[in-house]
Amino acid sequence: MSRVYSVYKGERDGFLVYIGTTMQKPSARFRWHKANGKDLKFTVLHQFDNHSAMLDKEFELISLYKPVLNKIVHRKQNLNVKLTPAEVQSRVGLAGWCQSCLKRRVNAGFSKCGWC
């Protein structure tokens, strides 16, 4: 069975307030949200067979609807998986990435993340 990449929405009182993604079974992700304080009505909007299309659709929907519970709204999310050595090395010298660990983003004008 191949992995399914899902984009979903969360609604409160009929208003869209959250857009998210998951590689898990959606019901497991929704249960996690509810256990962590997001008691919303969740619905899967789109499913893809690759992470790139999933992250593109999430960013498109966040830009379009501007849900109030989404924190990162000015750029696409990162795929939350272990990076390959080649991916880490490709970030050397790139602004926006911690130049110590090469794994976390930094704000403009900084070269290290808060962890390093």
C-alpha positions in Angstrom: 0.0 0.0 0.0 1.4 3.4 -1.0 1.4 6.4 1.3 -1.4 8.9 1.0 -0.7 12.6 1.6 -3.8 14.5 2.8 -4.8 18.1 3.0 -7.7 18.8 5.5 -9.6 21.7 7.0 -10.9 22.4 10.5 -14.1 24.3 11.0 -15.6 25.9 14.1 -19.2 27.1 14.1 -19.3 26.6 10.3 -16.2 28.9 9.7 -12.9 27.6 8.3 -10.2 28.2 10.9 -7.4 25.7 10.1 -5.8 24.0 7.1 -3.4 21.1 7.7 -1.6 18.2 6.1 -0.9 14.7 7.2 0.8 11.5 6.0 -1.0 9.6 8.8 -4.4 8.1 8.6 -6.5 11.3 8.8 -8.7 10.1 11.7 -5.5 9.5 13.8 -4.4 13.1 13.1 -7.8 14.5 13.9 -7.8 12.7 17.2 -4.4 14.1 18.0 -5.6 17.7 17.3 -8.7 17.2 19.6 -6.5 15.8 22.4 -4.3 18.9 22.0 -7.0 21.6 22.2 -8.2 21.9 18.6 -11.8 20.7 19.0 -12.8 21.4 15.4 -14.8 19.6 12.8 -12.2 18.1 10.5 -12.7 17.1 6.8 -10.3 15.8 4.2 -10.2 18.1 1.2 -7.6 16.6 -1.1 -5.4 13.5 -1.2 -2.2 13.1 -3.2 0.4 10.5 -3.9 3.4 12.8 -3.2 4.3 15.4 -0.6 5.2 18.2 -3.0 1.6 18.4 -4.3 0.2 18.2 -0.8 2.4 21.1 0.5 1.6 23.2 -2.6 -2.2 22.7 -2.1 -1.9 23.5 1.6 -0.1 26.8 0.9 -2.6 27.7 -1.9 -5.6 27.2 0.5 -3.9 29.0 3.4 -3.1 32.0 1.1 -6.7 32.0 -0.2 -8.7 31.6 3.0 -6.2 32.9 5.7 -7.4 30.6 8.5 -6.9 32.2 11.9 -5.3 29.1 13.6 -2.6 28.7 11.0 0.7 30.2 12.2 2.9 29.9 9.1 1.1 31.8 6.4 3.8 33.5 4.4 5.6 30.4 3.0 5.1 26.7 2.3 5.6 24.3 5.2 8.6 22.0 5.4 8.0 18.3 5.1 8.5 17.0 8.6 10.7 14.0 7.8 14.4 13.2 8.4 16.6 15.0 5.8 19.1 13.2 3.6 22.7 14.3 3.9 22.4 15.8 0.4 19.4 17.9 1.4 21.3 19.2 4.5 24.4 20.1 2.4 22.2 21.9 -0.2 21.4 24.5 2.5 25.0 25.6 3.1 25.2 29.3 2.6 21.5 29.8 2.0 19.8 32.6 3.9 16.8 31.5 5.8 18.5 28.3 7.1 20.5 27.9 10.3 24.1 27.7 9.2 25.0 25.7 12.2 22.6 22.7 12.0 21.2 23.4 8.5 17.9 21.9 9.6 15.9 24.8 11.0 14.7 28.0 9.5 15.9 31.4 10.8 14.4 34.9 10.5 16.0 37.5 8.2 19.3 38.8 9.5 20.1 35.7 11.6 22.4 32.9 10.7 21.6 30.5 13.6 18.4 29.1 15.0 17.3 29.4 18.6 18.4 25.8 19.3 22.0 26.3 18.1 
